[in-house]
Amino acid sequence: MQRDDFQSFQRIEVRWAEVDAQKIVFNAHYLMYADVAITRYWRQLAIPYESGFSALGGELFVKKATTTYHGSATLGDVLDVGIRCVKQGNTSLVFEAGIFRGMQLLNSVELVYVFADARAQTPKPVPQALRDVVTAYEAGQEVVKLQSGSWNDLMRDAERLRLAVFVQEQGVPREIEIDELDPVARHVVLFNGLNQPVATGRLVSDAPGVGRIGRMAVDRSVRGGRWGRMVLDSLVEASRQRGDKEVVLHAQRHAEVFYLRAGFSIVGEPYEEAGIPHITMRLALQ
């Protein structure tokens, strides 16, 4: 087992509570590390676990878990936990985890999951939609699709995401969130392999040659999976294609680093919108 065998990795730093009297990670914690990495795996597939598996009509239950110990992690070690699906059965999926410190393999884990009815826990065939997403991801193929269009085209899915993120999660009044610019904006919605909306954003015009990106929202259970960046890049390109010279946005302060990494720079001083700290950011278009 090598690091190059994996596409999905979760980084974990060993904590004091995970070290035993021998001053090494207690053996059971390696299964926990693999479980944390499995959670990231679903984010990498853009599948919100609760709503995704509800749509699939079942859940995955662990049938068997085995570990092989090759070395010991110690306090403060930074571990990279790789996860891959190595086999698809009729009712089961088999995953392997490789837990590495640098290039050194410390632990390998095999997890056998059975797809089953959530209440009765009786096995069911793995849905073809799930098989297709897993197969595409492991083959290095894209697992999402981006749709761009008008408010009439994408209102149902964009509104659903925005209400969940801004109104329910952040407490923004609905009358502020859904506004008069929506009907004239270009909207983008990112869909996962189950045809569920997982990210959205919009582009409007502030002035001739100036585009403004806003209403950037990602389903909370798949954040950190590059989906927001895909939406942002699509809107920036749409602004460039229509001839804008620059694009601006009003970033929530907690997302400031995300936009800095995308090439935006800060303009002016912080301020509040809807009771949330914001900063204006700008990107010149070539």
C-alpha positions in Angstrom: 0.0 0.0 0.0 1.4 3.4 -1.1 0.3 7.0 -0.8 -0.2 7.2 -4.5 -2.9 4.6 -4.3 -5.3 7.2 -2.8 -7.0 10.3 -4.1 -8.9 11.2 -0.9 -6.8 12.2 2.2 -7.8 13.5 5.6 -5.0 15.2 7.7 -5.1 14.5 11.4 -2.8 15.6 14.2 -2.4 13.2 17.1 -3.8 14.6 20.3 -2.9 13.9 24.0 -6.1 12.1 24.6 -5.3 9.5 21.9 -1.9 8.4 23.4 -1.8 5.5 25.9 0.6 4.6 28.7 3.2 3.3 26.1 3.3 6.9 24.7 1.9 5.8 21.4 -1.6 6.1 19.8 -4.0 3.6 21.4 -4.8 1.0 18.8 -8.6 1.7 18.7 -8.0 5.3 17.6 -6.8 4.1 14.2 -10.4 3.0 13.4 -11.6 6.5 14.4 -9.0 8.0 12.1 -10.4 5.9 9.2 -13.9 6.9 10.1 -13.0 10.6 10.0 -11.4 10.0 6.6 -14.6 8.2 5.3 -16.6 11.4 6.2 -14.2 13.4 4.1 -14.6 10.9 1.3 -18.3 11.6 1.0 -17.5 15.3 0.9 -15.1 14.7 -2.0 -17.9 12.9 -3.8 -20.2 15.9 -3.0 -22.7 13.7 -1.2 -24.3 15.3 1.9 -24.5 12.2 4.0 -27.9 12.7 5.6 -29.8 14.0 2.6 -27.8 12.0 0.1 -28.4 8.6 1.6 -32.0 9.5 2.4 -32.4 10.1 -1.4 -30.7 6.7 -2.0 -33.2 5.0 0.2 -30.8 3.5 2.7 -27.6 3.9 4.7 -24.2 2.2 5.0 -23.6 0.0 8.1 -20.2 -1.4 9.0 -20.2 -5.2 8.7 -16.5 -5.8 9.3 -13.4 -3.7 10.3 -9.9 -5.0 10.4 -6.6 -3.2 11.1 -3.0 -4.1 10.5 -0.3 -2.3 12.5 2.9 -1.5 10.8 4.2 1.3 13.1 3.2 3.6 15.9 2.1 7.2 15.9 3.0 9.4 18.8 1.8 12.7 20.3 2.0 15.6 17.8 2.5 13.4 14.7 0.7 14.7 11.6 -1.0 11.8 9.9 -2.5 11.6 6.4 -5.3 9.1 6.1 -6.0 7.9 2.6 -9.4 6.2 1.7 -10.3 4.3 -1.4 -13.2 2.0 -2.5 -11.6 -1.3 -3.6 -14.6 -3.4 -4.3 -18.4 -3.1 -5.0 -20.5 -6.1 -4.1 -24.2 -6.6 -4.6 -25.1 -5.1 -1.2 -21.7 -4.0 0.0 -18.8 -1.6 -0.5 -15.3 -2.4 0.6 -12.9 0.4 1.6 -9.3 0.5 2.4 -7.6 3.1 4.5 -3.9 3.8 4.7 -2.6 5.9 7.6 0.7 7.5 6.8 3.2 9.6 8.7 5.0 11.3 5.7 5.6 8.4 3.4 5.7 5.7 6.1 2.6 3.5 6.4 1.7 3.1 10.0 -1.6 1.4 9.8 -3.9 -0.2 7.1 -7.6 -0.6 7.7 -10.2 -2.6 5.7 -13.9 -1.6 6.2 -16.8 -3.6 4.8 -20.0 -1.6 4.6 -23.4 -3.1 3.8 -26.1 -0.9 2.2 -29.3 -1.5 4.1 -32.7 -0.1 5.0 -32.1 2.6 7.6 -34.7 1.4 10.1 -34.8 -2.4 9.6 -31.1 -2.6 8.8 -31.9 -5.3 6.2 -29.5 -5.4 3.3 -30.5 -3.9 0.0 -28.6 -3.7 -3.4 -26.2 -0.8 -3.6 -28.1 1.8 -5.8 -26.6 2.3 -9.3 -26.4 6.1 -8.7 -24.0 5.5 -5.8 -22.0 2.9 -7.7 -21.6 5.4 -10.6 -20.4 8.2 -8.4 -17.9 6.0 -6.6 -16.6 4.5 -9.8 -16.2 7.9 -11.4 -14.3 9.3 -8.4 -11.9 6.4 -8.2 -11.3 6.7 -11.9 -10.3 10.4 -11.5 -13.4 11.6 -13.3 -15.6 14.6 -12.3 -18.5 13.8 -9.9 -20.4 17.1 -10.2 -22.0 19.1 -13.0 -22.3 22.9 -13.2 -25.4 24.6 -14.6 -25.6 28.3 -15.4 -28.8 30.2 -16.2 -31.5 32.6 -15.2 -33.5 32.8 -12.0 -36.4 31.1 -13.8 -34.1 28.2 -14.8 -32.4 27.7 -11.4 -34.6 29.4 -8.8 -35.8 26.2 -7.1 -32.4 24.8 -6.4 -30.5 28.1 -5.8 -33.2 29.3 -3.4 -33.2 26.1 -1.5 -29.4 26.3 -0.8 -29.5 30.0 0.0 -32.3 29.7 2.5 -30.6 26.8 4.2 -27.2 28.6 4.5 -28.1 32.3 4.9 -31.6 32.2 6.5 -31.6 29.0 8.6 -27.9 28.8 9.4 -26.9 32.5 9.7 -30.2 34.1 10.6 -30.4 36.5 7.6 -34.0 37.7 7.1 -35.6 36.0 4.0 -36.8 39.4 2.6 -33.1 40.5 2.5 -31.8 37.3 1.1 -34.1 36.9 -1.9 -34.1 40.3 -3.6 -34.9 42.3 -6.7 -31.5 41.5 -8.3 -32.2 37.8 -8.6 -34.4 38.0 -11.8 -31.7 39.9 -13.6 -28.7 38.0 -12.3 -26.8 35.1 -13.9 -27.0 32.2 -11.5 -24.8 29.1 -11.2 -25.8 25.9 -9.4 -23.5 22.9 -8.8 -25.2 19.5 -8.8 -23.8 16.2 -7.4 -24.1 12.8 -9.0 -27.5 12.3 -7.3 -28.7 15.5 -9.0 -28.8 17.4 -5.6 -27.8 21.0 -5.5 -24.7 21.5 -3.4 -23.4 25.0 -4.2 -24.6 28.2 -5.8 -23.7 31.8 -6.5 -24.8 34.7 -8.7 -23.3 37.5 -10.9 -24.8 41.0 -11.3 -23.5 44.3 -12.6 -22.7 47.2 -10.3 -21.6 49.5 -13.1 -20.4 49.3 -16.7 -17.4 46.9 -16.8 -17.8 45.9 -13.1 -19.3 42.5 -12.2 -20.4 41.7 -8.6 -20.4 38.1 -7.3 -22.7 37.3 -4.4 -25.0 34.8 -2.7 -22.2 32.2 -2.6 -23.5 29.3 -0.7 -22.3 25.7 -0.2 -24.2 22.9 1.6 -22.6 22.7 5.0 -22.0 19.0 5.0 -19.8 19.1 1.8 -17.8 22.3 2.6 -14.1 21.9 2.0 -14.6 19.8 -1.1 -13.6 22.6 -3.6 -17.3 23.1 -4.7 -17.4 26.8 -3.7 -14.2 27.4 -5.7 -15.8 25.8 -8.8 -18.8 28.1 -8.5 -16.6 31.2 -8.0 -14.3 30.4 -10.9 -17.4 29.9 -13.2 -18.8 33.3 -12.2 -15.4 35.0 -12.6 -15.2 33.5 -16.1 -18.7 34.6 -17.0 -17.8 38.2 -15.9 -14.7 38.1 -18.1 -16.5 36.7 -21.1 -19.1 39.5 -21.0 -16.3 42.0 -21.1 -16.1 43.2 -17.5 -12.8 44.8 -16.4 -13.1 43.8 -12.8 -15.2 41.8 -10.4 -16.0 42.7 -6.8 -17.7 40.9 -4.0 -18.8 41.5 -0.4 -17.1 38.7 1.5 -18.0 37.5 4.9 -14.9 37.9 7.0 -14.7 34.2 7.9 -14.4 33.5 4.1 -11.8 36.1 3.4 -8.9 33.7 3.1 -11.0 31.6 0.6 -11.2 34.7 -1.7 -7.6 35.7 -1.2 -6.5 32.3 -2.4 -8.6 32.9 -5.5 -6.7 36.1 -6.3 -9.0 38.7 -4.8 -7.6 41.6 -2.8 -9.1 43.6 0.0 -10.6 47.0 -0.6 -11.4 49.4 2.2 -12.3 48.7 5.8 -14.6 46.0 7.3 -18.3 46.7 7.8 -21.5 44.8 8.6 -24.3 43.6 6.4 -27.3 41.9 7.9 -25.4 41.8 11.2 -22.5 39.8 9.8 -18.9 41.3 9.4 -18.0 41.8 5.7 -15.1 43.1 3.7 -15.2 44.3 0.0 -12.8 42.4 -2.2 -11.7 43.0 -5.9 -10.2 41.0 -8.7 -8.9 42.7 -11.9 -9.8 40.8 -15.1 -7.2 40.5 -17.9 
